[in-house]
Amino acid sequence: MTTTSVTLTHPDWHAHPALQLKRAPLYLRFVRSRFKLVPSNRPGLQAQLEWDALDQPGDTPADDEDVFATVRTDSWTVHVDGTRNGRRFGEWWPGASYRLCDAQPTAEILRDAERWRAWCHEQLTTLPGPSVPRTERE
């Protein structure tokens, strides 16, 4: 199955690699874990945020994760030309960018898959609304 490389425009996202997801819907919930201690280049440990996305319909956040509603602002494909097992190949890989929604839904909506789907559907039927990326509204 093809994966989509996704990024998020968020101050805490810097230097985080793109996530490889199976879906890149218009609205996507990103989750950020609380700080975790991870090995560092220097002696000791450093605090680091872990990011993920709830891209599958049945995904639910863990209790210790912060949840953010985002909207897709851009999608693209990139052509990769390389070699694999000594043979040349060419593939198109999809990608997408997300930003935080202007109005965040309640925690109850963000943490419940059914309520989340209903909220997404409501955004699509409300015009004009957060379903239109900010760059297109301004």
Secondary structure as a PSIPRED ss2 file (coil, helix, strand):
# PSIPRED VFORMAT (PSIPRED V4.0)

   1 M C   1.000  0.000  0.000
   2 T C   1.000  0.000  0.000
   3 T C   1.000  0.000  0.000
   4 T E   0.000  0.000  1.000
   5 S E   0.000  0.000  1.000
   6 V E   0.000  0.000  1.000
   7 T E   0.000  0.000  1.000
   8 L E   0.000  0.000  1.000
   9 T E   0.000  0.000  1.000
  10 H C   1.000  0.000  0.000
  11 P H   0.000  1.000  0.000
  12 D H   0.000  1.000  0.000
  13 W H   0.000  1.000  0.000
  14 H C   1.000  0.000  0.000
  15 A C   1.000  0.000  0.000
  16 H C   1.000  0.000  0.000
  17 P C   1.000  0.000  0.000
  18 A C   1.000  0.000  0.000
  19 L E   0.000  0.000  1.000
  20 Q E   0.000  0.000  1.000
  21 L E   0.000  0.000  1.000
  22 K C   1.000  0.000  0.000
  23 R C   1.000  0.000  0.000
  24 A C   1.000  0.000  0.000
  25 P C   1.000  0.000  0.000
  26 L C   1.000  0.000  0.000
  27 Y E   0.000  0.000  1.000
  28 L E   0.000  0.000  1.000
  29 R E   0.000  0.000  1.000
  30 F E   0.000  0.000  1.000
  31 V E   0.000  0.000  1.000
  32 R E   0.000  0.000  1.000
  33 S E   0.000  0.000  1.000
  34 R C   1.000  0.000  0.000
  35 F C   1.000  0.000  0.000
  36 K E   0.000  0.000  1.000
  37 L E   0.000  0.000  1.000
  38 V E   0.000  0.000  1.000
  39 P E   0.000  0.000  1.000
  40 S C   1.000  0.000  0.000
  41 N C   1.000  0.000  0.000
  42 R C   1.000  0.000  0.000
  43 P C   1.000  0.000  0.000
  44 G C   1.000  0.000  0.000
  45 L E   0.000  0.000  1.000
  46 Q E   0.000  0.000  1.000
  47 A E   0.000  0.000  1.000
  48 Q E   0.000  0.000  1.000
  49 L C   1.000  0.000  0.000
  50 E C   1.000  0.000  0.000
  51 W E   0.000  0.000  1.000
  52 D E   0.000  0.000  1.000
  53 A E   0.000  0.000  1.000
  54 L E   0.000  0.000  1.000
  55 D C   1.000  0.000  0.000
  56 Q C   1.000  0.000  0.000
  57 P C   1.000  0.000  0.000
  58 G C   1.000  0.000  0.000
  59 D C   1.000  0.000  0.000
  60 T C   1.000  0.000  0.000
  61 P C   1.000  0.000  0.000
  62 A C   1.000  0.000  0.000
  63 D C   1.000  0.000  0.000
  64 D C   1.000  0.000  0.000
  65 E E   0.000  0.000  1.000
  66 D E   0.000  0.000  1.000
  67 V E   0.000  0.000  1.000
  68 F E   0.000  0.000  1.000
  69 A E   0.000  0.000  1.000
  70 T E   0.000  0.000  1.000
  71 V E   0.000  0.000  1.000
  72 R E   0.000  0.000  1.000
  73 T E   0.000  0.000  1.000
  74 D E   0.000  0.000  1.000
  75 S E   0.000  0.000  1.000
  76 W E   0.000  0.000  1.000
  77 T E   0.000  0.000  1.000
  78 V E   0.000  0.000  1.000
  79 H E   0.000  0.000  1.000
  80 V E   0.000  0.000  1.000
  81 D E   0.000  0.000  1.000
  82 G E   0.000  0.000  1.000
  83 T E   0.000  0.000  1.000
  84 R E   0.000  0.000  1.000
  85 N C   1.000  0.000  0.000
  86 G C   1.000  0.000  0.000
  87 R E   0.000  0.000  1.000
  88 R E   0.000  0.000  1.000
  89 F E   0.000  0.000  1.000
  90 G E   0.000  0.000  1.000
  91 E E   0.000  0.000  1.000
  92 W E   0.000  0.000  1.000
  93 W E   0.000  0.000  1.000
  94 P E   0.000  0.000  1.000
  95 G E   0.000  0.000  1.000
  96 A E   0.000  0.000  1.000
  97 S E   0.000  0.000  1.000
  98 Y E   0.000  0.000  1.000
  99 R E   0.000  0.000  1.000
 100 L E   0.000  0.000  1.000
 101 C C   1.000  0.000  0.000
 102 D C   1.000  0.000  0.000
 103 A C   1.000  0.000  0.000
 104 Q C   1.000  0.000  0.000
 105 P C   1.000  0.000  0.000
 106 T C   1.000  0.000  0.000
 107 A H   0.000  1.000  0.000
 108 E H   0.000  1.000  0.000
 109 I H   0.000  1.000  0.000
 110 L H   0.000  1.000  0.000
 111 R C   1.000  0.000  0.000
 112 D C   1.000  0.000  0.000
 113 A H   0.000  1.000  0.000
 114 E H   0.000  1.000  0.000
 115 R H   0.000  1.000  0.000
 116 W H   0.000  1.000  0.000
 117 R H   0.000  1.000  0.000
 118 A H   0.000  1.000  0.000
 119 W H   0.000  1.000  0.000
 120 C H   0.000  1.000  0.000
 121 H H   0.000  1.000  0.000
 122 E H   0.000  1.000  0.000
 123 Q H   0.000  1.000  0.000
 124 L H   0.000  1.000  0.000
 125 T H   0.000  1.000  0.000
 126 T C   1.000  0.000  0.000
 127 L C   1.000  0.000  0.000
 128 P C   1.000  0.000  0.000
 129 G C   1.000  0.000  0.000
 130 P C   1.000  0.000  0.000
 131 S C   1.000  0.000  0.000
 132 V C   1.000  0.000  0.000
 133 P C   1.000  0.000  0.000
 134 R H   0.000  1.000  0.000
 135 T H   0.000  1.000  0.000
 136 E H   0.000  1.000  0.000
 137 R H   0.000  1.000  0.000
 138 E C   1.000  0.000  0.000
